[in-house]
Amino acid sequence: MDTRTGAERRTSCATARSLAALLLLAGLASAAQAQSGETQRLRSRALAATCATCHGTDGRAVEGEALIRLAGMPADYTLTQLLAFRTGQRPATIMHQITKGYSQEQLEEVAKYFAAQK
């Protein structure tokens, strides 16, 4: 038999509802973060896909070809090379033009993406 007063029972129910609401909000926040992470991953992959014609899908160039494999390269190294192409410090036939079409943030994102590929 429940010996609590009506006010105590109402308080207990309100506390349970508040806890349930907090758990629901935490679950929604977690789902939103997961979706945001997936959206970011897809955005990064789409940026990197623009390199596929020359450097292969996900930066996995065909062995024996003249163009280098980008997959697995350290992000700092890749970004340094991309910026060198952009400024003309590293000569290229087309990369200097391509890199000028991307923002600093996009180049950083592409470099990180390729670093994560194995």
C-alpha positions in Angstrom: 0.0 0.0 0.0 1.3 3.4 -1.0 1.5 5.6 2.1 2.5 8.8 0.3 0.2 11.8 0.3 -1.4 13.0 -2.9 1.1 15.8 -3.2 4.0 13.4 -2.7 2.7 11.1 -5.5 2.2 14.1 -7.8 5.8 15.3 -7.1 7.1 11.8 -7.8 5.2 11.6 -11.1 6.4 15.1 -12.1 10.0 14.0 -11.3 9.6 10.9 -13.4 8.1 12.9 -16.3 11.0 15.4 -16.0 13.5 12.6 -16.0 11.9 11.0 -19.0 11.9 14.4 -20.8 15.6 14.8 -20.1 16.4 11.4 -21.4 14.4 12.1 -24.5 16.2 15.4 -25.1 19.6 13.7 -24.5 18.6 11.0 -27.0 17.6 13.6 -29.6 20.8 15.6 -29.0 22.8 12.4 -29.5 20.9 11.6 -32.7 21.4 15.1 -34.0 25.2 14.9 -33.3 25.4 11.5 -35.1 23.5 13.0 -38.1 25.7 16.1 -38.0 28.8 13.8 -38.0 27.4 11.8 -41.0 26.5 15.0 -42.8 30.1 16.3 -42.3 31.6 12.9 -43.4 29.5 13.1 -46.6 30.5 16.7 -47.2 34.1 15.8 -46.9 33.8 12.8 -49.2 32.0 15.0 -51.8 34.9 17.5 -51.7 37.5 14.7 -52.0 35.6 13.1 -54.9 36.6 16.0 -57.0 40.1 14.6 -56.9 39.1 11.1 -58.0 39.6 11.6 -61.7 43.4 12.0 -61.2 44.1 10.5 -57.8 41.6 7.6 -57.7 38.5 7.0 -55.6 39.1 8.1 -52.0 42.7 9.0 -53.1 43.6 5.4 -54.0 45.6 6.0 -57.2 46.2 3.1 -59.5 49.6 1.6 -58.8 52.2 2.4 -61.4 50.5 5.6 -62.5 52.3 8.9 -62.4 49.9 10.6 -60.0 50.4 10.0 -56.3 48.2 8.1 -53.9 46.6 10.6 -51.5 44.9 8.0 -49.2 46.7 7.8 -45.9 49.0 10.8 -46.4 49.4 12.9 -43.3 46.9 15.8 -43.3 49.6 18.4 -42.5 51.7 17.2 -45.5 48.8 17.2 -47.9 47.6 20.6 -46.8 51.2 22.0 -47.1 51.4 20.7 -50.7 47.9 22.0 -51.6 48.9 25.5 -50.3 52.2 25.3 -52.2 50.3 24.6 -55.4 48.0 27.5 -54.7 50.8 30.0 -54.2 52.9 28.7 -57.1 55.7 27.5 -54.8 55.2 24.0 -56.1 55.0 23.9 -59.9 52.2 21.9 -61.5 50.3 21.6 -64.7 46.8 22.1 -63.3 46.9 21.8 -59.4 47.7 25.5 -59.0 44.4 26.3 -60.8 42.4 23.7 -59.0 43.5 24.7 -55.5 42.6 28.4 -56.1 38.9 27.2 -56.4 38.8 26.0 -52.8 38.7 27.9 -49.5 41.4 27.3 -46.8 38.8 25.4 -44.8 37.9 23.2 -47.8 41.5 22.3 -48.4 42.0 21.5 -44.7 38.9 19.3 -44.9 40.1 17.4 -48.0 43.6 16.9 -46.4 41.9 15.4 -43.2 39.7 13.2 -45.3 42.5 11.7 -47.3 44.6 11.2 -44.1 41.8 9.1 -42.7 41.7 6.8 -45.7 43.8 3.7 -45.7 
